[in-house]
């Protein structure tokens, strides 16, 4: 536990170093929040309008249903059934206060004989979650040697019972399992003695057409598969704190009982607005616009970072670039330089599931976020990077 707290404190210390150096909190107006994992909350080219008001009644000020409001449960059900050909019902969905509580709940109730399989380079809170809930886990190789692109064979080498925990597209690398590769991993998780959690926070941030594990899951009631998503990224509403888990009816019933005693439900105004944002006409427009805009952002930042000497390993999903700094520069040293320009990145060591600190092969890697960056900030962003490099 002390080790877990050490890494949490290390990230918080970095935030306070930024505050000390700039006099501002990272992400406030005028800063360059390249360490931050949030999208633009303003309309993007070709995208739908972003709601700035919510209509609700006095009844909505009462305690919300712990199961989630029916209008949101129905919108989530219709979303997956429409885009991925599933046949889920509202009884396959539970609403949480963001995606992470759903992840924690899944890991908390996981039977102890299941060993979690997690990739070597992954979303940094996974490590803390595994420590806090005391789960046994094994690492799937994802490093410069395989270009952060493990295969199904790397998972199949681990004995059952096992439970995959995977962000797809991956945070921080942007590597995305699609088509036959994703289908194969879902089928692996369907095997007896197997299961998996697919964290699809960045579902919309894929080339051409978003894809979900739900397209291959079949009868979810016959599986130990959990698909987690939220309004945070694709719907551009991180402040709503609305997330959901899609799973078998039996597991959802467990979550709903848990929510009744431990969470108390999610704010009704947030649920009402999220349901509206998931209307099929609007969400169709959002999926296309997010993919197009952030795809163009990914391309031009890739070209510029490569020109500056970064060795990029980025996939084609998410809104990050993942790469090695030039000249043996460490991420911590790089941040010290960036602070002088009110900018910061996420050090690669915080995405190392081995938590090797300065000895990590990720010590010279950074996660550069273009999620919150407007198109017109590109030239000034690159000017700062050029000056610092």
Buried (B, 14 or more C-beta within 10 A) or exposed (E): EEEBEEBBEBBEEBBEBBBEBBEEEBBEEEBBBBBBBBBBEEEBEEBBEBEEEBEEEEEBEEEBBBBBBEBBBBBBBBBBBEBBEBEBBBBBBBBBBBBBBBBBBBBBEBEEEBBBBBBBBBBBBBBBBBBBBEBEBEBBBBBBEBEBBBBBEBBEEBEEBBBBBBBBBBBBBBBBBBEEBBBBBBBBBBBEEBBBBBBBBBBBBBBEEBBBBBBBBBEBBEBBBBBBBBBBBBBBBBEBBBBBBBBBBEBBBBBBEBBEEEBEBBBBBBBBBBBBBBBEEBBEBBBBBBBBBBBEBBEEBBEBBEEBEBEBBBBBBBBBBBBBBBEEBBBBBBBBBBBEBBBBBBBBBBBBBBBEEEEBBBBBBBBBBBBBBEEEEBEEBBEBBEEBB
